Amino acid sequence: MKVDPLSLVLGIILGILFTLVAPSRTDVDAKFEYCMQFYEKEKSKTEAKQICRQRIFRK
């Protein structure tokens, strides 16, 4: 079985990228969940979602 070297290198690079991106993604999800729990008590669900999106994704 012969593997194209270019596709092998691309596969390795993509694998590394996905493993680096995955933890930060779950971190954002966790922050969003925590934020939702905090704001849902005081406001409606849609309002809470808007507030949390603004707080987490503003840089």
MMTF fields as JSON, N, C-alpha, C and O atoms, coordinates in Angstrom:
{
  "mmtfVersion": "1.0.0",
  "mmtfProducer": "UNKNOWN",
  "numBonds": 235,
  "numAtoms": 236,
  "numGroups": 59,
  "numChains": 1,
  "numModels": 1,
  "chainsPerModel": [1],
  "groupsPerChain": [59],
  "chainIdList": ["A"],
  "bondAtomList": [4, 2, 8, 6, 12, 10, 16, 14, 20, 18, 24, 22, 28, 26, 32, 30, 36, 34, 40, 38, 44, 42, 48, 46, 52, 50, 56, 54, 60, 58, 64, 62, 68, 66, 72, 70, 76, 74, 80, 78, 84, 82, 88, 86, 92, 90, 96, 94, 100, 98, 104, 102, 108, 106, 112, 110, 116, 114, 120, 118, 124, 122, 128, 126, 132, 130, 136, 134, 140, 138, 144, 142, 148, 146, 152, 150, 156, 154, 160, 158, 164, 162, 168, 166, 172, 170, 176, 174, 180, 178, 184, 182, 188, 186, 192, 190, 196, 194, 200, 198, 204, 202, 208, 206, 212, 210, 216, 214, 220, 218, 224, 222, 228, 226, 232, 230],
  "bondOrderList": [1, 1, 1, 1, 1, 1, 1, 1, 1, 1, 1, 1, 1, 1, 1, 1, 1, 1, 1, 1, 1, 1, 1, 1, 1, 1, 1, 1, 1, 1, 1, 1, 1, 1, 1, 1, 1, 1, 1, 1, 1, 1, 1, 1, 1, 1, 1, 1, 1, 1, 1, 1, 1, 1, 1, 1, 1, 1],
  "groupList": [{"groupName": "MET", "atomNameList": ["N", "CA", "C", "O"], "elementList": ["N", "C", "C", "O"], "formalChargeList": [0, 0, 0, 0], "bondAtomList": [1, 0, 2, 1, 3, 2], "bondOrderList": [1, 1, 2], "singleLetterCode": "M", "chemCompType": "L-PEPTIDE LINKING"}, {"groupName": "LYS", "atomNameList": ["N", "CA", "C", "O"], "elementList": ["N", "C", "C", "O"], "formalChargeList": [0, 0, 0, 0], "bondAtomList": [1, 0, 2, 1, 3, 2], "bondOrderList": [1, 1, 2], "singleLetterCode": "K", "chemCompType": "L-PEPTIDE LINKING"}, {"groupName": "VAL", "atomNameList": ["N", "CA", "C", "O"], "elementList": ["N", "C", "C", "O"], "formalChargeList": [0, 0, 0, 0], "bondAtomList": [1, 0, 2, 1, 3, 2], "bondOrderList": [1, 1, 2], "singleLetterCode": "V", "chemCompType": "L-PEPTIDE LINKING"}, {"groupName": "ASP", "atomNameList": ["N", "CA", "C", "O"], "elementList": ["N", "C", "C", "O"], "formalChargeList": [0, 0, 0, 0], "bondAtomList": [1, 0, 2, 1, 3, 2], "bondOrderList": [1, 1, 2], "singleLetterCode": "D", "chemCompType": "L-PEPTIDE LINKING"}, {"groupName": "PRO", "atomNameList": ["N", "CA", "C", "O"], "elementList": ["N", "C", "C", "O"], "formalChargeList": [0, 0, 0, 0], "bondAtomList": [1, 0, 2, 1, 3, 2], "bondOrderList": [1, 1, 2], "singleLetterCode": "P", "chemCompType": "L-PEPTIDE LINKING"}, {"groupName": "LEU", "atomNameList": ["N", "CA", "C", "O"], "elementList": ["N", "C", "C", "O"], "formalChargeList": [0, 0, 0, 0], "bondAtomList": [1, 0, 2, 1, 3, 2], "bondOrderList": [1, 1, 2], "singleLetterCode": "L", "chemCompType": "L-PEPTIDE LINKING"}, {"groupName": "SER", "atomNameList": ["N", "CA", "C", "O"], "elementList": ["N", "C", "C", "O"], "formalChargeList": [0, 0, 0, 0], "bondAtomList": [1, 0, 2, 1, 3, 2], "bondOrderList": [1, 1, 2], "singleLetterCode": "S", "chemCompType": "L-PEPTIDE LINKING"}, {"groupName": "GLY", "atomNameList": ["N", "CA", "C", "O"], "elementList": ["N", "C", "C", "O"], "formalChargeList": [0, 0, 0, 0], "bondAtomList": [1, 0, 2, 1, 3, 2], "bondOrderList": [1, 1, 2], "singleLetterCode": "G", "chemCompType": "PEPTIDE LINKING"}, {"groupName": "ILE", "atomNameList": ["N", "CA", "C", "O"], "elementList": ["N", "C", "C", "O"], "formalChargeList": [0, 0, 0, 0], "bondAtomList": [1, 0, 2, 1, 3, 2], "bondOrderList": [1, 1, 2], "singleLetterCode": "I", "chemCompType": "L-PEPTIDE LINKING"}, {"groupName": "PHE", "atomNameList": ["N", "CA", "C", "O"], "elementList": ["N", "C", "C", "O"], "formalChargeList": [0, 0, 0, 0], "bondAtomList": [1, 0, 2, 1, 3, 2], "bondOrderList": [1, 1, 2], "singleLetterCode": "F", "chemCompType": "L-PEPTIDE LINKING"}, {"groupName": "THR", "atomNameList": ["N", "CA", "C", "O"], "elementList": ["N", "C", "C", "O"], "formalChargeList": [0, 0, 0, 0], "bondAtomList": [1, 0, 2, 1, 3, 2], "bondOrderList": [1, 1, 2], "singleLetterCode": "T", "chemCompType": "L-PEPTIDE LINKING"}, {"groupName": "ALA", "atomNameList": ["N", "CA", "C", "O"], "elementList": ["N", "C", "C", "O"], "formalChargeList": [0, 0, 0, 0], "bondAtomList": [1, 0, 2, 1, 3, 2], "bondOrderList": [1, 1, 2], "singleLetterCode": "A", "chemCompType": "L-PEPTIDE LINKING"}, {"groupName": "ARG", "atomNameList": ["N", "CA", "C", "O"], "elementList": ["N", "C", "C", "O"], "formalChargeList": [0, 0, 0, 0], "bondAtomList": [1, 0, 2, 1, 3, 2], "bondOrderList": [1, 1, 2], "singleLetterCode": "R", "chemCompType": "L-PEPTIDE LINKING"}, {"groupName": "GLU", "atomNameList": ["N", "CA", "C", "O"], "elementList": ["N", "C", "C", "O"], "formalChargeList": [0, 0, 0, 0], "bondAtomList": [1, 0, 2, 1, 3, 2], "bondOrderList": [1, 1, 2], "singleLetterCode": "E", "chemCompType": "L-PEPTIDE LINKING"}, {"groupName": "TYR", "atomNameList": ["N", "CA", "C", "O"], "elementList": ["N", "C", "C", "O"], "formalChargeList": [0, 0, 0, 0], "bondAtomList": [1, 0, 2, 1, 3, 2], "bondOrderList": [1, 1, 2], "singleLetterCode": "Y", "chemCompType": "L-PEPTIDE LINKING"}, {"groupName": "CYS", "atomNameList": ["N", "CA", "C", "O"], "elementList": ["N", "C", "C", "O"], "formalChargeList": [0, 0, 0, 0], "bondAtomList": [1, 0, 2, 1, 3, 2], "bondOrderList": [1, 1, 2], "singleLetterCode": "C", "chemCompType": "L-PEPTIDE LINKING"}, {"groupName": "GLN", "atomNameList": ["N", "CA", "C", "O"], "elementList": ["N", "C", "C", "O"], "formalChargeList": [0, 0, 0, 0], "bondAtomList": [1, 0, 2, 1, 3, 2], "bondOrderList": [1, 1, 2], "singleLetterCode": "Q", "chemCompType": "L-PEPTIDE LINKING"}],
  "groupTypeList": [0, 1, 2, 3, 4, 5, 6, 5, 2, 5, 7, 8, 8, 5, 7, 8, 5, 9, 10, 5, 2, 11, 4, 6, 12, 10, 3, 2, 3, 11, 1, 9, 13, 14, 15, 0, 16, 9, 14, 13, 1, 13, 1, 6, 1, 10, 13, 11, 1, 16, 8, 15, 12, 16, 12, 8, 9, 12, 1],
  "groupIdList": [1, 2, 3, 4, 5, 6, 7, 8, 9, 10, 11, 12, 13, 14, 15, 16, 17, 18, 19, 20, 21, 22, 23, 24, 25, 26, 27, 28, 29, 30, 31, 32, 33, 34, 35, 36, 37, 38, 39, 40, 41, 42, 43, 44, 45, 46, 47, 48, 49, 50, 51, 52, 53, 54, 55, 56, 57, 58, 59],
  "secStructList": [7, 7, 7, 7, 2, 2, 2, 2, 2, 2, 2, 2, 2, 2, 2, 2, 2, 2, 2, 2, 2, 2, 2, 2, 2, 2, 2, 2, 2, 2, 2, 2, 2, 2, 2, 2, 2, 2, 2, 2, 6, 6, 1, 7, 2, 2, 2, 2, 2, 2, 2, 2, 2, 2, 2, 2, 2, 7, 7],
  "xCoordList": [0.834, 0.0, 0.882, 1.669, 0.729, 1.558, 0.733, -0.379, 1.298, 0.598, 1.295, 2.522, 0.499, 1.037, 1.636, 0.939, 2.922, 3.573, 2.871, 2.781, 2.377, 1.711, 0.453, 0.215, -0.35, -1.583, -1.259, -1.992, -0.18, 0.242, 0.61, 0.185, 1.408, 1.821, 0.604, 0.487, -0.301, -1.516, -2.36, -2.904, -2.461, -3.22, -2.638, -3.371, -1.318, -0.646, -0.866, -1.167, -0.713, -0.9, -2.332, -2.553, -3.303, -4.709, -4.995, -5.725, -4.417, -4.598, -4.082, -4.734, -2.905, -2.32, -3.195, -3.455, -3.646, -4.497, -5.777, -6.18, -6.418, -7.677, -7.477, -8.338, -6.354, -6.115, -5.819, -6.108, -5.242, -4.988, -6.266, -6.453, -7.145, -8.371, -9.422, -10.164, -9.496, -10.561, -10.652, -11.755, -9.555, -9.675, -10.215, -11.026, -9.773, -10.238, -11.73, -12.444, -12.191, -13.611, -14.455, -15.477, -14.023, -14.772, -14.699, -15.633, -13.586, -13.432, -14.484, -15.103, -14.681, -15.692, -17.077, -17.899, -17.335, -18.638, -18.895, -20.008, -17.864, -18.005, -18.3, -19.148, -17.595, -17.838, -19.257, -19.926, -19.711, -21.057, -22.107, -23.071, -21.919, -22.857, -22.919, -23.998, -21.757, -21.687, -22.401, -23.163, -22.134, -22.752, -24.271, -25.006, -24.735, -26.177, -26.845, -27.912, -26.219, -26.775, -26.91, -27.885, -25.91, -25.889, -26.993, -27.693, -27.15, -28.094, -29.528, -30.461, -29.718, -31.077, -31.968, -33.185, -31.364, -32.14, -32.798, -33.92, -32.075, -32.551, -33.317, -34.234, -32.946, -33.504, -34.085, -33.992, -34.685, -35.217, -34.065, -32.929, -34.366, -33.332, -32.672, -31.451, -33.47, -32.898, -32.018, -30.961, -32.441, -31.627, -30.306, -29.244, -30.389, -29.188, -28.211, -27.007, -28.731, -27.866, -27.147, -25.947, -27.881, -27.271, -26.166, -25.083, -26.44, -25.454, -24.2, -23.08, -24.397, -23.261, -22.423, -21.194, -23.085, -22.338, -21.482, -20.316, -22.052, -21.306, -20.119, -19.025, -20.335, -19.266, -18.129, -16.961, -18.463, -17.439, -16.693, -15.476, -17.423, -16.793, -16.244, -15.67, -16.404, -15.77, -14.292, -13.932, -13.464, -12.016, -11.452, -10.25],
  "yCoordList": [-1.187, 0.0, 1.256, 1.483, 2.059, 3.263, 4.5, 4.688, 5.336, 6.549, 7.766, 7.865, 8.684, 9.922, 10.752, 11.051, 11.13, 11.863, 13.187, 13.569, 13.878, 15.163, 14.993, 15.761, 13.981, 13.765, 13.302, 13.615, 12.57, 12.136, 13.344, 13.45, 14.255, 15.465, 16.326, 16.834, 16.491, 17.278, 16.661, 17.371, 15.345, 14.643, 14.865, 15.083, 14.808, 15.02, 16.452, 16.676, 17.422, 18.831, 19.079, 19.745, 18.544, 18.717, 18.072, 18.629, 16.899, 16.216, 17.042, 17.138, 17.64, 18.485, 19.713, 20.089, 20.335, 21.522, 21.213, 21.974, 20.092, 19.757, 19.452, 19.776, 18.835, 18.559, 19.845, 19.933, 20.848, 22.131, 22.949, 23.648, 22.862, 23.66, 23.069, 23.817, 21.748, 21.08, 21.521, 21.832, 21.562, 21.942, 23.361, 23.595, 24.308, 25.686, 25.776, 26.599, 24.935, 24.91, 24.487, 25.105, 23.442, 22.969, 23.996, 24.12, 24.729, 25.783, 26.867, 27.344, 27.254, 28.262, 27.745, 28.479, 26.478, 25.881, 25.894, 26.175, 25.59, 25.573, 26.978, 27.153, 27.971, 29.353, 29.772, 30.448, 29.356, 29.709, 29.091, 29.754, 27.822, 27.137, 27.841, 28.068, 28.177, 28.851, 30.2, 30.563, 30.926, 32.236, 32.105, 32.905, 31.098, 30.879, 30.606, 31.147, 29.775, 29.463, 30.728, 30.913, 31.591, 32.816, 33.782, 34.339, 33.981, 34.995, 34.497, 35.299, 33.188, 32.656, 32.928, 33.052, 33.02, 33.277, 34.657, 34.841, 35.629, 37.011, 37.391, 38.21, 36.8, 37.231, 36.049, 34.903, 36.343, 35.272, 34.52, 34.994, 33.351, 32.508, 33.199, 33.146, 33.847, 34.511, 35.683, 35.903, 36.432, 37.541, 37.021, 37.594, 35.942, 35.35, 34.911, 35.135, 34.281, 33.845, 35.027, 34.958, 36.116, 37.296, 37.87, 38.19, 37.998, 38.556, 37.681, 38.189, 36.362, 35.441, 35.452, 35.417, 35.501, 35.568, 36.82, 36.765, 37.946, 39.206, 39.149, 39.604, 38.591, 38.552, 37.627, 37.949, 36.465, 35.469, 35.801, 35.635, 36.274, 36.418, 37.81, 38.036, 38.753, 40.052, 39.925, 39.284, 40.532, 40.437, 41.808, 41.945],
  "zCoordList": [0.0, 0.0, 0.0, 0.919, -1.052, -1.188, -0.821, -1.313, 0.052, 0.482, -0.11, -0.094, -0.628, -1.179, -0.038, 0.931, -0.138, 0.962, 1.3, 2.467, 0.272, 0.503, 1.352, 2.284, 1.022, 1.79, 3.214, 4.152, 3.371, 4.7, 5.565, 6.716, 4.99, 5.711, 6.042, 7.157, 5.077, 5.312, 6.428, 7.275, 6.416, 7.449, 8.833, 9.797, 8.927, 10.212, 10.701, 11.874, 9.786, 10.154, 10.616, 11.627, 9.878, 10.256, 11.611, 12.429, 11.839, 13.119, 14.283, 15.322, 14.106, 15.15, 15.39, 16.533, 14.296, 14.422, 15.184, 16.064, 14.846, 15.506, 16.988, 17.805, 17.343, 18.76, 19.529, 20.722, 18.849, 19.508, 19.651, 20.647, 18.655, 18.652, 19.591, 20.228, 19.685, 20.444, 21.918, 22.369, 22.689, 24.099, 24.294, 25.191, 23.463, 23.605, 23.285, 23.858, 22.377, 22.021, 23.232, 23.527, 23.922, 25.09, 26.221, 27.013, 26.293, 27.289, 27.068, 28.019, 25.797, 25.458, 25.811, 26.359, 25.495, 25.81, 27.319, 27.764, 28.091, 29.546, 30.078, 30.953, 29.543, 29.961, 29.619, 30.4, 28.426, 27.972, 28.891, 29.273, 29.244, 30.149, 31.508, 32.056, 32.033, 33.335, 33.274, 34.17, 32.197, 31.989, 31.891, 32.47, 31.159, 30.988, 32.341, 32.63, 33.157, 34.479, 35.318, 36.048, 35.195, 35.988, 35.563, 36.408, 34.241, 33.755, 33.599, 33.613, 33.452, 33.265, 34.482, 34.347, 35.656, 36.874, 36.825, 37.296, 36.243, 36.251, 34.989, 35.042, 33.854, 32.573, 31.803, 32.241, 30.651, 29.804, 29.14, 29.13, 28.588, 27.987, 26.79, 26.643, 25.934, 24.751, 25.163, 24.571, 26.167, 26.668, 27.236, 26.994, 27.985, 28.586, 27.5, 27.619, 26.432, 25.327, 24.696, 24.431, 24.453, 23.83, 24.704, 24.216, 25.984, 26.917, 26.947, 26.899, 27.026, 27.123, 25.847, 25.907, 24.702, 23.437, 23.395, 23.002, 23.795, 23.778, 24.732, 24.398, 25.914, 26.919, 26.516, 26.733, 25.925, 25.621, 24.334, 24.262, 23.305, 21.993, 21.717, 20.652, 22.646, 22.402, 22.76, 23.747, 21.96, 22.199, 22.49, 22.718]
}
